[in-house]
């Protein structure tokens, strides 16, 4: 499953993730193993696409990053507008290929997050779009998060981050809290593993911290 955390503050946006995903073993039928995946991918200098859940989500994120590059999409609002129809087509394609070995209408639990800053609304520049797969049509659903998102949901961490945002805490403090939370969660959950990544998006660009 892995862990994905996003938090928008007055200074910018933090997106954090681990790098562990579970797949079926190629050498031991019926068993699973862990692999390392790249969950955070920049989309230009002011946006990031992140994945969580099944390993296929990371593949979809990479496909969208390649598509955005080919189309010259860097504006966060344009990226968000293109994302849902793109993923809908890709998810349909994935299910068609997988139908021979998966149960009917499976939920793969793929989550994608597009986060970035918009120049169109300088007073409210933060954008967080969450996309996931579901059983019944439409196969892809999406929603705009306000300023905090975690998957799997971590209500205690979300409450802590809400408190930081409410008091106008600097982005550096949010990074510190999320770093401690990620390491604590990894000690409790075998499905979360290193390396851990913490990327910030500010007006000066994307920075790995």
C-alpha positions in Angstrom: 0.0 0.0 0.0 2.7 2.5 0.9 2.1 5.9 2.5 1.4 9.2 0.8 1.1 12.6 2.7 0.3 16.0 1.2 -0.2 19.3 3.1 -0.6 22.8 1.7 0.6 25.7 3.9 1.0 29.4 3.6 4.5 28.8 2.3 3.7 26.1 -0.2 2.9 22.4 -0.4 4.7 19.3 1.0 4.3 16.0 -0.7 5.8 13.0 1.1 5.9 9.3 0.3 7.6 6.0 1.0 8.9 3.7 -1.8 7.5 0.3 -1.0 5.0 -1.7 -3.1 3.8 -5.3 -3.0 3.8 -7.5 -6.0 3.2 -11.2 -6.7 6.4 -13.1 -6.7 7.8 -14.2 -10.1 9.7 -17.1 -8.5 7.2 -18.3 -5.9 3.6 -18.7 -7.2 1.0 -17.4 -4.8 3.4 -15.5 -2.7 4.2 -11.8 -2.7 7.3 -9.7 -2.3 8.2 -6.0 -1.9 9.7 -3.8 -4.6 10.9 -0.2 -4.6 8.9 2.2 -6.7 9.2 5.9 -7.6 6.1 7.5 -6.2 6.8 11.2 -6.8 7.4 12.7 -10.2 7.7 16.4 -11.1 5.4 17.9 -13.7 7.3 21.0 -14.6 8.6 23.3 -11.9 5.3 24.0 -9.9 3.5 20.6 -9.8 4.0 17.0 -8.7 2.2 13.8 -9.4 2.3 11.2 -6.7 1.0 7.6 -6.4 0.0 5.3 -3.6 -1.6 1.9 -3.3 -0.9 -0.8 -5.9 2.3 -0.7 -7.9 0.3 -0.1 -11.1 -0.4 3.4 -9.8 3.2 4.3 -10.1 3.2 3.1 -13.7 0.1 5.3 -14.4 1.8 8.3 -12.8 4.8 7.9 -15.0 2.6 7.5 -18.1 0.9 10.8 -17.2 4.2 12.6 -16.6 5.3 11.5 -20.1 2.0 12.6 -21.6 2.2 16.0 -19.9 5.8 16.5 -21.2 4.8 15.6 -24.7 1.8 18.0 -24.6 3.8 20.7 -22.9 1.4 20.8 -19.9 2.9 22.5 -16.9 0.1 24.7 -15.5 -1.5 23.0 -12.6 -5.1 23.8 -13.7 -4.4 22.4 -17.2 -2.8 19.3 -15.6 -5.8 18.7 -13.4 -8.2 19.2 -16.3 -6.3 16.6 -18.4 -5.7 14.1 -15.6 -9.2 12.5 -15.1 -9.9 11.6 -18.7 -6.3 10.4 -19.2 -6.5 8.1 -16.2 -10.0 6.9 -17.2 -8.6 5.7 -20.5 -5.6 4.1 -18.9 -7.6 2.3 -16.2 -9.9 0.9 -18.9 -6.9 -0.3 -20.8 -5.4 -1.9 -17.7 -8.6 -3.8 -16.8 -8.9 -5.1 -20.4 -5.4 -6.5 -20.2 -5.8 -7.9 -16.7 -9.3 -9.4 -17.1 -7.9 -12.9 -17.8 -6.3 -13.2 -14.4 -8.3 -10.9 -12.2 -11.8 -11.3 -10.7 -14.6 -9.5 -12.4 -14.7 -5.8 -11.6 -11.7 -5.7 -9.3 -10.7 -2.7 -7.2 -7.0 -2.4 -7.6 -6.7 0.4 -5.1 -4.7 2.9 -7.2 -4.4 6.4 -5.9 -2.9 9.4 -7.6 -2.4 12.9 -6.4 -1.7 16.0 -8.5 -0.4 18.9 -6.4 0.8 22.3 -7.4 0.5 26.0 -7.3 -1.6 28.2 -9.6 -0.6 31.6 -10.8 -4.3 32.3 -11.7 -5.4 32.7 -8.1 -2.5 34.1 -6.1 -4.5 34.5 -2.9 -5.5 30.7 -3.0 -2.8 29.1 -5.2 -2.7 25.6 -3.7 -4.2 22.7 -5.7 -4.6 19.1 -4.6 -6.5 16.7 -6.9 -7.0 13.1 -5.7 -7.9 10.4 -8.2 -8.7 6.7 -7.5 -10.3 3.6 -9.0 -13.6 2.1 -8.0 -15.8 -0.9 -8.7 -18.9 0.7 -10.3 -18.8 3.1 -13.3 -17.2 5.5 -13.6 -14.1 3.4 -13.0 -12.2 6.6 -12.0 -13.3 9.1 -9.4 -11.7 12.3 -8.3 -12.0 15.0 -5.7 -10.2 18.2 -4.8 -8.7 18.1 -1.3 -8.7 21.3 0.7 -5.2 21.3 2.1 -4.4 17.9 3.6 -4.5 14.4 2.2 -3.2 11.1 3.5 -3.6 7.6 2.0 -4.0 5.3 3.9 -5.9 7.8 6.0 -4.1 8.8 9.2 -6.6 10.7 11.2 -4.2 11.6 14.0 -1.6 13.0 11.6 -4.3 14.9 9.7 -5.5 16.5 12.9 -1.9 17.4 13.8 -1.4 18.9 10.3 -4.7 20.8 10.4 -3.5 22.4 13.7 -0.2 23.4 12.0 -2.0 24.9 9.0 -4.5 26.8 11.2 -1.7 28.5 13.1 0.2 29.4 10.0 3.2 27.1 10.7 6.1 27.3 8.3 6.6 24.6 5.7 9.8 23.5 7.5 7.8 22.6 10.6 5.3 20.6 8.5 8.2 18.7 6.9 9.6 17.9 10.4 6.3 16.6 11.6 5.7 14.4 8.5 9.2 13.0 8.6 8.7 11.9 12.2 5.2 10.5 11.4 6.5 8.5 8.4 9.3 6.9 10.4 6.9 6.0 13.2 4.4 4.5 10.7 7.1 2.5 9.0 7.9 0.9 12.4 4.3 -0.2 12.8 3.4 -1.2 9.2 5.5 -3.6 7.1 3.9 -2.2 3.9 5.7 1.1 4.4 9.4 1.2 3.7 12.4 3.3 2.6 13.6 5.3 0.9 11.4 8.1 2.1 10.9 11.3 0.0 9.8 14.8 1.1 9.3 17.3 -1.7 8.1 20.9 -1.4 6.5 23.0 -4.0 6.9 26.8 -3.6 7.1 29.8 -5.9 10.8 29.1 -6.4 10.2 25.6 -7.6 10.3 22.0 -6.4 12.8 21.0 -3.7 13.7 17.6 -2.2 14.2 18.2 1.5 
